[in-house]
Amino acid sequence: MEVADAIGALPTGPGGPFEEEVPQETVVVTSVVRVEAGAR
């Protein structure tokens, strides 16, 4: 959830065909790890 929150905190504005809510910094997901429930 920390990664999703960090992406959500990026400044947004217009981009491409969208008038708003586009991150102004390019977001690239480079890896994904599945964490089992309760495995903290």
Secondary structure, 3 states (H helix, E strand, C coil): CHHHHHHHCCCEEEECCEEEEEECCCCCCCCCCCCCCCCC
